[in-house]
Amino acid sequence: MEASIKQKHPQADVELIPGSGGTFLVHADGKKVWDKLADNSGFPDEAALLGTL
């Protein structure tokens, strides 16, 4: 997914922070655009995630 984000937004700063509990968060321009746990939205497929960016 990092490669897809970087392809669509070459200047993006993509950081993987290892954790536990199945958390998956995506922030863009200081705003949360995907939160697997809080929004009960599950893990996104690439097309769904890129559609939010």
Gaussian input, Z-matrix of N, CA and C with variables (Angstrom, degrees):
# hf/3-21g

backbone

0 1
 N
 C     1     B1
 C     2     B2     1     A1
 N     3     B3     2     A2     1     D1
 C     4     B4     3     A3     2     D2
 C     5     B5     4     A4     3     D3
 N     6     B6     5     A5     4     D4
 C     7     B7     6     A6     5     D5
 C     8     B8     7     A7     6     D6
 N     9     B9     8     A8     7     D7
 C    10    B10     9     A9     8     D8
 C    11    B11    10    A10     9     D9
 N    12    B12    11    A11    10    D10
 C    13    B13    12    A12    11    D11
 C    14    B14    13    A13    12    D12
 N    15    B15    14    A14    13    D13
 C    16    B16    15    A15    14    D14
 C    17    B17    16    A16    15    D15
 N    18    B18    17    A17    16    D16
 C    19    B19    18    A18    17    D17
 C    20    B20    19    A19    18    D18
 N    21    B21    20    A20    19    D19
 C    22    B22    21    A21    20    D20
 C    23    B23    22    A22    21    D21
 N    24    B24    23    A23    22    D22
 C    25    B25    24    A24    23    D23
 C    26    B26    25    A25    24    D24
 N    27    B27    26    A26    25    D25
 C    28    B28    27    A27    26    D26
 C    29    B29    28    A28    27    D27
 N    30    B30    29    A29    28    D28
 C    31    B31    30    A30    29    D29
 C    32    B32    31    A31    30    D30
 N    33    B33    32    A32    31    D31
 C    34    B34    33    A33    32    D32
 C    35    B35    34    A34    33    D33
 N    36    B36    35    A35    34    D34
 C    37    B37    36    A36    35    D35
 C    38    B38    37    A37    36    D36
 N    39    B39    38    A38    37    D37
 C    40    B40    39    A39    38    D38
 C    41    B41    40    A40    39    D39
 N    42    B42    41    A41    40    D40
 C    43    B43    42    A42    41    D41
 C    44    B44    43    A43    42    D42
 N    45    B45    44    A44    43    D43
 C    46    B46    45    A45    44    D44
 C    47    B47    46    A46    45    D45
 N    48    B48    47    A47    46    D46
 C    49    B49    48    A48    47    D47
 C    50    B50    49    A49    48    D48
 N    51    B51    50    A50    49    D49
 C    52    B52    51    A51    50    D50
 C    53    B53    52    A52    51    D51
 N    54    B54    53    A53    52    D52
 C    55    B55    54    A54    53    D53
 C    56    B56    55    A55    54    D54
 N    57    B57    56    A56    55    D55
 C    58    B58    57    A57    56    D56
 C    59    B59    58    A58    57    D57
 N    60    B60    59    A59    58    D58
 C    61    B61    60    A60    59    D59
 C    62    B62    61    A61    60    D60
 N    63    B63    62    A62    61    D61
 C    64    B64    63    A63    62    D62
 C    65    B65    64    A64    63    D63
 N    66    B66    65    A65    64    D64
 C    67    B67    66    A66    65    D65
 C    68    B68    67    A67    66    D66
 N    69    B69    68    A68    67    D67
 C    70    B70    69    A69    68    D68
 C    71    B71    70    A70    69    D69
 N    72    B72    71    A71    70    D70
 C    73    B73    72    A72    71    D71
 C    74    B74    73    A73    72    D72
 N    75    B75    74    A74    73    D73
 C    76    B76    75    A75    74    D74
 C    77    B77    76    A76    75    D75
 N    78    B78    77    A77    76    D76
 C    79    B79    78    A78    77    D77
 C    80    B80    79    A79    78    D78
 N    81    B81    80    A80    79    D79
 C    82    B82    81    A81    80    D80
 C    83    B83    82    A82    81    D81
 N    84    B84    83    A83    82    D82
 C    85    B85    84    A84    83    D83
 C    86    B86    85    A85    84    D84
 N    87    B87    86    A86    85    D85
 C    88    B88    87    A87    86    D86
 C    89    B89    88    A88    87    D87
 N    90    B90    89    A89    88    D88
 C    91    B91    90    A90    89    D89
 C    92    B92    91    A91    90    D90
 N    93    B93    92    A92    91    D91
 C    94    B94    93    A93    92    D92
 C    95    B95    94    A94    93    D93
 N    96    B96    95    A95    94    D94
 C    97    B97    96    A96    95    D95
 C    98    B98    97    A97    96    D96
 N    99    B99    98    A98    97    D97
 C   100   B100    99    A99    98    D98
 C   101   B101   100   A100    99    D99
 N   102   B102   101   A101   100   D100
 C   103   B103   102   A102   101   D101
 C   104   B104   103   A103   102   D102
 N   105   B105   104   A104   103   D103
 C   106   B106   105   A105   104   D104
 C   107   B107   106   A106   105   D105
 N   108   B108   107   A107   106   D106
 C   109   B109   108   A108   107   D107
 C   110   B110   109   A109   108   D108
 N   111   B111   110   A110   109   D109
 C   112   B112   111   A111   110   D110
 C   113   B113   112   A112   111   D111
 N   114   B114   113   A113   112   D112
 C   115   B115   114   A114   113   D113
 C   116   B116   115   A115   114   D114
 N   117   B117   116   A116   115   D115
 C   118   B118   117   A117   116   D116
 C   119   B119   118   A118   117   D117
 N   120   B120   119   A119   118   D118
 C   121   B121   120   A120   119   D119
 C   122   B122   121   A121   120   D120
 N   123   B123   122   A122   121   D121
 C   124   B124   123   A123   122   D122
 C   125   B125   124   A124   123   D123
 N   126   B126   125   A125   124   D124
 C   127   B127   126   A126   125   D125
 C   128   B128   127   A127   126   D126
 N   129   B129   128   A128   127   D127
 C   130   B130   129   A129   128   D128
 C   131   B131   130   A130   129   D129
 N   132   B132   131   A131   130   D130
 C   133   B133   132   A132   131   D131
 C   134   B134   133   A133   132   D132
 N   135   B135   134   A134   133   D133
 C   136   B136   135   A135   134   D134
 C   137   B137   136   A136   135   D135
 N   138   B138   137   A137   136   D136
 C   139   B139   138   A138   137   D137
 C   140   B140   139   A139   138   D138
 N   141   B141   140   A140   139   D139
 C   142   B142   141   A141   140   D140
 C   143   B143   142   A142   141   D141
 N   144   B144   143   A143   142   D142
 C   145   B145   144   A144   143   D143
 C   146   B146   145   A145   144   D144
 N   147   B147   146   A146   145   D145
 C   148   B148   147   A147   146   D146
 C   149   B149   148   A148   147   D147
 N   150   B150   149   A149   148   D148
 C   151   B151   150   A150   149   D149
 C   152   B152   151   A151   150   D150
 N   153   B153   152   A152   151   D151
 C   154   B154   153   A153   152   D152
 C   155   B155   154   A154   153   D153
 N   156   B156   155   A155   154   D154
 C   157   B157   156   A156   155   D155
 C   158   B158   157   A157   156   D156

   B1=1.4349
   B2=1.5188
   B3=1.3241
   B4=1.4649
   B5=1.5285
   B6=1.3216
   B7=1.4687
   B8=1.5214
   B9=1.3249
   B10=1.4723
   B11=1.5228
   B12=1.3196
   B13=1.4658
   B14=1.5239
   B15=1.3391
   B16=1.4689
   B17=1.5294
   B18=1.3238
   B19=1.4625
   B20=1.5252
   B21=1.3342
   B22=1.4651
   B23=1.5227
   B24=1.3284
   B25=1.4672
   B26=1.5320
   B27=1.3327
   B28=1.4691
   B29=1.5328
   B30=1.3114
   B31=1.4607
   B32=1.5344
   B33=1.3302
   B34=1.4647
   B35=1.5217
   B36=1.3055
   B37=1.4608
   B38=1.5219
   B39=1.3176
   B40=1.4601
   B41=1.5186
   B42=1.3350
   B43=1.4510
   B44=1.5227
   B45=1.3144
   B46=1.4574
   B47=1.5156
   B48=1.3250
   B49=1.4532
   B50=1.5183
   B51=1.3233
   B52=1.4675
   B53=1.5252
   B54=1.3003
   B55=1.4539
   B56=1.5125
   B57=1.3050
   B58=1.4589
   B59=1.5205
   B60=1.3011
   B61=1.4525
   B62=1.5128
   B63=1.3175
   B64=1.4548
   B65=1.5076
   B66=1.3112
   B67=1.4487
   B68=1.5259
   B69=1.3174
   B70=1.4597
   B71=1.5150
   B72=1.3285
   B73=1.4617
   B74=1.5123
   B75=1.3158
   B76=1.4606
   B77=1.5200
   B78=1.3357
   B79=1.4562
   B80=1.5153
   B81=1.3110
   B82=1.4617
   B83=1.5154
   B84=1.3045
   B85=1.4698
   B86=1.5174
   B87=1.3343
   B88=1.4575
   B89=1.5167
   B90=1.3275
   B91=1.4637
   B92=1.5198
   B93=1.3233
   B94=1.4526
   B95=1.5225
   B96=1.3427
   B97=1.4607
   B98=1.5227
   B99=1.3379
   B100=1.4589
   B101=1.5126
   B102=1.3245
   B103=1.4591
   B104=1.5178
   B105=1.3153
   B106=1.4592
   B107=1.5301
   B108=1.3168
   B109=1.4546
   B110=1.5283
   B111=1.3248
   B112=1.4654
   B113=1.5167
   B114=1.3185
   B115=1.4576
   B116=1.5265
   B117=1.3457
   B118=1.4673
   B119=1.5271
   B120=1.3393
   B121=1.4572
   B122=1.5183
   B123=1.3235
   B124=1.4542
   B125=1.5166
   B126=1.3225
   B127=1.4603
   B128=1.5115
   B129=1.3453
   B130=1.4671
   B131=1.5198
   B132=1.3093
   B133=1.4633
   B134=1.5343
   B135=1.3095
   B136=1.4659
   B137=1.5143
   B138=1.3129
   B139=1.4626
   B140=1.5256
   B141=1.3291
   B142=1.4709
   B143=1.5116
   B144=1.3211
   B145=1.4599
   B146=1.5207
   B147=1.3101
   B148=1.4634
   B149=1.5195
   B150=1.3210
   B151=1.4535
   B152=1.5206
   B153=1.3425
   B154=1.4606
   B155=1.5157
   B156=1.3405
   B157=1.4743
   B158=1.5109
   A1=111.03
   A2=116.42
   A3=119.34
   A4=110.63
   A5=116.70
   A6=120.41
   A7=111.29
   A8=117.33
   A9=120.63
   A10=111.22
   A11=116.50
   A12=120.31
   A13=109.41
   A14=116.95
   A15=120.82
   A16=111.40
   A17=117.40
   A18=119.94
   A19=110.23
   A20=116.80
   A21=120.42
   A22=111.54
   A23=116.45
   A24=122.55
   A25=108.78
   A26=117.30
   A27=120.81
   A28=114.65
   A29=118.20
   A30=120.58
   A31=112.96
   A32=117.51
   A33=121.44
   A34=111.06
   A35=115.18
   A36=122.12
   A37=106.13
   A38=116.88
   A39=122.34
   A40=107.94
   A41=116.46
   A42=121.12
   A43=109.79
   A44=116.12
   A45=121.81
   A46=107.65
   A47=116.23
   A48=121.68
   A49=106.76
   A50=117.90
   A51=120.16
   A52=110.74
   A53=114.91
   A54=120.36
   A55=110.29
   A56=115.58
   A57=120.22
   A58=108.59
   A59=116.12
   A60=120.46
   A61=114.34
   A62=117.96
   A63=120.56
   A64=115.22
   A65=118.80
   A66=122.06
   A67=110.14
   A68=117.00
   A69=122.54
   A70=106.81
   A71=116.29
   A72=122.31
   A73=109.90
   A74=116.36
   A75=121.45
   A76=107.46
   A77=115.73
   A78=122.59
   A79=108.52
   A80=116.86
   A81=122.50
   A82=108.30
   A83=116.27
   A84=122.04
   A85=111.73
   A86=115.81
   A87=121.12
   A88=115.12
   A89=117.59
   A90=121.30
   A91=110.11
   A92=116.02
   A93=120.71
   A94=108.32
   A95=116.76
   A96=120.16
   A97=111.84
   A98=117.55
   A99=119.85
   A100=108.81
   A101=117.41
   A102=123.20
   A103=107.12
   A104=115.50
   A105=121.95
   A106=111.72
   A107=117.70
   A108=120.52
   A109=113.49
   A110=117.11
   A111=120.18
   A112=112.63
   A113=117.21
   A114=120.63
   A115=112.20
   A116=115.95
   A117=121.39
   A118=110.84
   A119=114.76
   A120=119.94
   A121=113.46
   A122=117.36
   A123=119.87
   A124=111.90
   A125=115.42
   A126=121.25
   A127=108.33
   A128=118.30
   A129=120.24
   A130=112.30
   A131=116.02
   A132=118.22
   A133=105.64
   A134=116.45
   A135=119.52
   A136=112.84
   A137=118.24
   A138=120.25
   A139=111.81
   A140=116.61
   A141=120.18
   A142=111.23
   A143=116.74
   A144=119.79
   A145=111.34
   A146=117.38
   A147=120.07
   A148=111.84
   A149=117.76
   A150=120.91
   A151=113.22
   A152=116.61
   A153=120.16
   A154=112.58
   A155=116.47
   A156=120.07
   A157=111.72
   D1=-33.34
   D2=177.97
   D3=-57.37
   D4=-44.57
   D5=-179.40
   D6=-61.97
   D7=-39.57
   D8=179.17
   D9=-65.84
   D10=-41.31
   D11=178.91
   D12=-64.58
   D13=-45.56
   D14=-179.31
   D15=-65.39
   D16=-31.84
   D17=178.27
   D18=-67.77
   D19=-42.54
   D20=-178.94
   D21=-76.05
   D22=-34.52
   D23=-177.58
   D24=-131.91
   D25=82.36
   D26=-174.44
   D27=-56.23
   D28=-27.32
   D29=-179.03
   D30=-87.80
   D31=2.19
   D32=-177.14
   D33=-64.45
   D34=143.04
   D35=173.22
   D36=-101.39
   D37=106.46
   D38=-177.23
   D39=-105.49
   D40=126.00
   D41=-177.15
   D42=-131.53
   D43=128.68
   D44=174.79
   D45=-96.84
   D46=123.35
   D47=178.08
   D48=-115.35
   D49=105.35
   D50=-179.40
   D51=-58.20
   D52=142.17
   D53=179.38
   D54=-156.66
   D55=-163.56
   D56=178.86
   D57=-139.91
   D58=169.06
   D59=176.93
   D60=87.51
   D61=5.64
   D62=175.87
   D63=76.15
   D64=23.15
   D65=179.61
   D66=-71.62
   D67=138.39
   D68=174.27
   D69=-143.64
   D70=107.19
   D71=-177.97
   D72=-119.26
   D73=141.63
   D74=174.28
   D75=-131.62
   D76=127.90
   D77=175.88
   D78=-118.36
   D79=141.67
   D80=175.30
   D81=-138.03
   D82=129.61
   D83=-179.01
   D84=53.13
   D85=39.26
   D86=177.45
   D87=77.08
   D88=5.33
   D89=-179.43
   D90=-116.74
   D91=141.84
   D92=176.61
   D93=-74.80
   D94=124.97
   D95=178.74
   D96=-112.79
   D97=-16.06
   D98=176.77
   D99=-151.66
   D100=128.91
   D101=175.82
   D102=-139.67
   D103=101.70
   D104=-174.62
   D105=-55.29
   D106=-42.25
   D107=-174.59
   D108=-85.50
   D109=-49.52
   D110=-175.05
   D111=-66.88
   D112=-37.86
   D113=-177.80
   D114=-91.44
   D115=-2.43
   D116=-176.64
   D117=52.75
   D118=35.56
   D119=-175.20
   D120=-95.23
   D121=-4.06
   D122=179.73
   D123=71.46
   D124=-173.69
   D125=179.23
   D126=-85.53
   D127=128.23
   D128=-175.00
   D129=-78.03
   D130=151.75
   D131=165.79
   D132=-82.61
   D133=164.99
   D134=-174.82
   D135=-59.40
   D136=-41.87
   D137=-178.73
   D138=-62.50
   D139=-41.91
   D140=178.99
   D141=-64.81
   D142=-43.46
   D143=179.81
   D144=-65.84
   D145=-47.78
   D146=-179.06
   D147=-64.11
   D148=-26.73
   D149=176.72
   D150=-68.10
   D151=-20.58
   D152=179.78
   D153=-89.96
   D154=-11.39
   D155=-176.24
   D156=-94.35

